[in-house]
Amino acid sequence: MRSAVVVGAGVAGLAAAGALARSDWHVTLIERGDRLRGNGGALLIWPNGAAALDSLGVSLSDIAVPLAAGGLRRPDGRWLVEPGNAPLPLVVHADDLHDALMAGLGDKLEIRTSMNATSIRAGTSERPAVSTGKHLFEADLIVAADGSHSIIRRRLAPQSAVASAGFATWRAVIPWYRSPRLPDTVGFAGEMLGAGQRFLHAVLGERGSAGNSTRGGIYWAATAPGAPRPESAETQLVLLRRWFAGWHAPVTELLDATEPGDLVQQAGEELRPLPANFGYPAGGGGFALVGDAAHVTAPNLAQGACLAFEDAATLRALMGSSRNVGEALDAYTAERRPRVARVARTSRRLGFLFQAQGRLTVRARDLALGRMPSRWLDRAAQSSVDWQPPGRP
């Protein structure tokens, strides 16, 4: 039986570990935290991410709800781009998704917590291994799912570094018992675009439920220029209310209903350049980078989790079709890197529009968007979701 060690238990690591375990690999999942947990908020799962999860046997039918077409508005509520025919994502509470991925791990997988990877062994004469200082884990395949500041990627692709995209994001889910009733003119989802600021909201199902989930409510995500804030969540929430003061409904209403414990902050980052390889043969086996360890793209397209699920589905398919791990890893790079590079370019182009600042620049941006048919943005979204798991027509 072939063996794998998956480093990191975020969504990328859970998806990859479950995929390999269900393909008769002996899998050890190591996580630096003291337990496996979700991180709150919600995620947008586009058709490509849903297709990847479906191929991995992870169902979203009971926990996700479709995002209604909302278009793009100015902070005063006027239309910038009216709803078009772009593909629409599902919205899922991050903790519900975590639970679904955990359920997909099966009972043949070994989980080791409080294990912080510090170094790797990637020579040609010995099996690949990852070390925590006290423990050495050897396997045919080491899967690096240890996030944007991956220790494993730094060793294998030192030329790739995480750089700021110039903004930070905040997200939250307001549970139903605290959620404001939205005005009839607002709709179930929508997005507003200001001077370097964005605000998106989406309703997680009907009031009181989200499918069979107990974690329904109203999800929102906000973007503002600058670095992540070092202050407490209470202070961050005060700043958000100040920055978005005067924005059209439901922005003020949602921020007022948010409590500090709801808030999840994240840096806007990019990996520059992308690693030359996502798979690295070594010692008769090798290393695979998945999720943010392989590609950190600015979240203008909200494709981070979806690309991670694509990675897991592709890795499983290639490992299952080849007995040679090294050859499968070369094929993994050939399959994934061009795809990720295309999505990253599209996201960067949208970022130039979304992050425009200064009165004249914003006015020019708004005029340009107003003159563009909505199908321009539709094509940008479509280019990112046009993907099917390997082996599907």
Secondary structure, DSSP 8 states (H G I E B T S, - for coil): --EEEEE--SHHHHHHHHHHHTTT-EEEEE-SSSS----SSEEEE-HHHHHHHHHTT---TTTEEE-----EE-TTS-EEE---S----EEEEHHHHHHHHHHTT-SS-EEE-S----EEE--SSS--EEE-SS-EEE-SEEEE---TT-HHHHHH-TT-EEEEEEEEEEEEEEEGGG-----TTT-SEEEEE-SS-EEEEEEESSTT-BTTBS--EEEEEEEEESS---S-HHHHHHHHHHHTTT-TTTHHHHHHH--GGG-EEEEEEEEES--S-SEEEETTEEEEE-GGGT----TTS--HHHHHHHHHHHHHHHHHH-S-HHHHHHHHHHHHHHHHHHHHHHHHHHHHHHT--SHHHHHHHHHHHHHS-HHHHHHHHHHHH----TT--
